[in-house]
């Protein structure tokens, strides 16, 4: 029996040559295991020259009250009514030399509704102050650099073969756990 493909969300980290602090980026990939994604991770961030680690990762099979499945790309162009969005909110704390980020994924029919959901998070409400509010502009919504449709973030190899099937569930689904902590790519067993 063939294994069911999974969508993975990873926060990658490295200190690229010429930098003084660790840099991060988000990677979405499709596979049967985390180990299968290693070649795609290295292609995703070539400037890291293989010195990438994972700080946080999760399987993405449940978001909000929706089941997320990987299906073979349909030859018919069909856009599901709901989309999976990745949002990276930025905010500040007064007298703190840092920009904090809150990364979230949510299911919504469109960008405007995804933006509206992000404004309801505790992070948006509490990480900012008058001179430096959270990074959402009420007139324009989230900056284009801060919100993406996850299907558009997938590497080309995955986009060519697969689509995300998003289905509303009538029952409460168990949320996917976060795997938090420094993980070198060469230490991934499966």
C-alpha positions as CSV (number, residue, x, y, z in Angstrom):
1,X,0.0,0.0,0.0
2,X,1.3,3.4,-1.0
3,X,2.0,5.9,1.8
4,X,-0.2,9.0,1.9
5,X,1.7,12.1,0.9
6,X,1.9,14.9,3.5
7,X,2.3,18.7,3.3
8,X,5.1,19.9,5.6
9,X,5.8,23.4,6.9
10,X,9.3,24.0,8.1
11,X,11.1,27.0,9.6
12,X,14.6,26.8,8.3
13,X,17.6,28.6,9.8
14,X,21.2,29.2,8.9
15,X,23.9,31.9,9.2
16,X,24.8,32.6,5.6
17,X,28.3,33.7,4.8
18,X,28.8,37.4,5.6
19,X,25.9,37.6,8.1
20,X,26.2,38.0,11.9
21,X,22.9,36.6,13.0
22,X,20.8,33.6,12.1
23,X,18.4,34.1,9.2
24,X,15.1,32.2,8.8
25,X,12.7,31.3,6.1
26,X,9.6,29.2,5.7
27,X,9.6,26.1,3.4
28,X,6.6,24.1,2.4
29,X,7.2,20.7,0.8
30,X,5.3,17.5,-0.1
31,X,6.5,14.0,0.6
32,X,6.1,10.8,2.6
33,X,8.7,11.8,5.1
34,X,10.7,14.8,6.3
35,X,13.9,13.0,5.1
36,X,12.5,13.1,1.5
37,X,12.5,16.9,1.6
38,X,16.2,17.4,2.2
39,X,17.2,17.8,-1.5
40,X,14.4,20.3,-2.0
41,X,15.4,22.2,1.1
42,X,18.9,22.6,-0.2
43,X,17.6,23.8,-3.6
44,X,15.3,26.2,-1.8
45,X,18.2,28.0,-0.1
46,X,21.4,27.6,-2.1
47,X,23.2,30.5,-0.5
48,X,23.2,28.5,2.8
49,X,25.6,26.0,1.1
50,X,24.0,23.1,2.9
51,X,24.4,24.6,6.4
52,X,20.7,24.7,7.0
53,X,18.9,23.4,10.1
54,X,15.2,23.2,11.0
55,X,14.0,25.2,14.0
56,X,10.4,24.2,13.9
57,X,8.4,21.8,11.7
58,X,4.9,20.3,11.4
59,X,2.8,18.2,9.2
60,X,-0.1,20.2,7.8
61,X,-3.1,17.9,7.6
62,X,-5.5,20.1,9.7
63,X,-5.8,23.8,9.7
64,X,-8.7,25.6,11.5
65,X,-11.6,23.2,11.0
66,X,-10.4,22.0,7.6
67,X,-8.6,18.8,6.5
68,X,-5.7,19.3,4.1
69,X,-4.9,16.5,1.7
70,X,-2.4,16.2,-1.1
71,X,-3.9,15.0,-4.4
72,X,-2.5,14.5,-7.9
73,X,-2.8,17.6,-10.0
74,X,-6.1,17.6,-11.9
75,X,-5.8,18.3,-15.6
76,X,-8.8,20.5,-15.3
77,X,-8.0,24.0,-13.8
78,X,-10.1,24.0,-10.7
79,X,-9.6,26.4,-7.8
80,X,-11.1,25.2,-4.5
81,X,-13.4,27.6,-2.8
82,X,-11.1,27.7,0.2
83,X,-7.3,28.4,0.1
84,X,-4.5,27.8,2.5
85,X,-2.6,31.0,3.4
86,X,0.7,31.5,5.2
87,X,0.9,34.8,7.2
88,X,4.0,36.3,8.8
89,X,3.0,39.0,11.2
90,X,5.7,41.4,12.6
91,X,5.5,43.4,15.7
92,X,7.4,45.2,18.4
93,X,7.6,45.7,22.2
94,X,8.4,49.1,23.5
95,X,12.0,49.6,24.6
96,X,13.0,46.2,23.1
97,X,15.7,46.0,20.3
98,X,13.9,43.3,18.4
99,X,11.2,42.7,15.8
100,X,9.1,39.7,16.8
101,X,7.2,37.5,14.3
102,X,4.2,35.3,14.5
103,X,3.8,32.8,11.7
104,X,0.4,31.3,11.0
105,X,-1.4,29.3,8.5
106,X,-5.2,29.7,8.0
107,X,-7.9,28.6,5.6
108,X,-9.9,31.3,4.0
109,X,-11.8,32.0,0.7
110,X,-9.6,34.9,-0.2
111,X,-6.8,37.2,0.9
112,X,-9.1,39.7,2.6
113,X,-10.6,37.1,4.9
114,X,-7.2,35.6,5.7
115,X,-6.1,39.1,6.7
116,X,-9.1,39.6,8.8
117,X,-8.4,36.3,10.7
118,X,-4.8,37.4,11.4
119,X,-6.0,40.6,13.0
120,X,-7.9,38.6,15.6
121,X,-4.7,36.9,16.9
122,X,-3.3,37.8,20.3
123,X,0.0,38.6,18.6
124,X,-1.6,41.3,16.4
125,X,-3.4,42.8,19.3
126,X,-0.5,42.8,21.8
127,X,2.8,43.2,19.7
128,X,2.9,46.8,18.8
129,X,2.5,50.2,20.3
130,X,1.5,53.7,19.0
131,X,4.9,54.5,17.3
132,X,5.4,50.9,16.0
133,X,2.1,49.1,15.4
134,X,1.9,45.5,14.2
135,X,2.6,45.2,10.5
136,X,-0.9,45.4,9.1
137,X,-2.2,48.6,7.4
138,X,-5.9,48.9,7.7
139,X,-6.2,50.5,4.2
140,X,-4.0,48.1,2.3
141,X,-4.1,44.9,4.4
142,X,-1.0,42.9,4.9
143,X,2.0,43.8,2.8
144,X,2.4,41.5,-0.2
145,X,5.6,40.2,1.3
146,X,3.8,39.0,4.4
147,X,1.0,36.8,3.1
148,X,1.0,34.0,0.6
149,X,-1.2,31.3,-0.8
150,X,0.7,28.1,0.3
151,X,0.0,26.5,-3.1
152,X,2.1,29.3,-4.6
153,X,5.0,28.8,-2.1
154,X,5.5,25.2,-3.1
155,X,8.7,24.4,-5.1
156,X,7.9,24.0,-8.8
157,X,8.5,20.3,-8.7
158,X,5.6,19.9,-6.3
159,X,3.3,22.4,-8.0
160,X,3.6,20.5,-11.2
161,X,2.4,17.2,-9.7
162,X,0.1,18.0,-6.8
163,X,-2.7,20.1,-5.5
164,X,-4.0,20.8,-2.1
165,X,-7.5,19.5,-1.3
166,X,-9.1,21.5,1.5
167,X,-12.3,20.1,3.0
168,X,-14.4,21.5,5.8
169,X,-14.9,19.0,8.6
170,X,-18.1,18.5,10.5
171,X,-16.2,17.1,13.5
172,X,-13.5,18.6,15.6
173,X,-10.1,17.6,14.1
174,X,-7.0,17.2,16.1
175,X,-4.5,19.9,15.3
176,X,-1.0,18.9,14.1
177,X,1.7,19.1,16.7
178,X,4.6,21.4,16.4
179,X,8.1,19.9,16.5
180,X,10.2,22.6,18.1
181,X,14.0,22.6,18.5
182,X,17.2,22.7,16.5
183,X,17.4,19.8,14.1
184,X,20.4,19.3,11.7
185,X,19.3,17.9,8.3
186,X,21.8,15.0,8.6
187,X,20.1,14.0,11.9
188,X,16.7,13.4,10.2
189,X,16.0,9.7,10.3
190,X,12.7,9.5,8.4
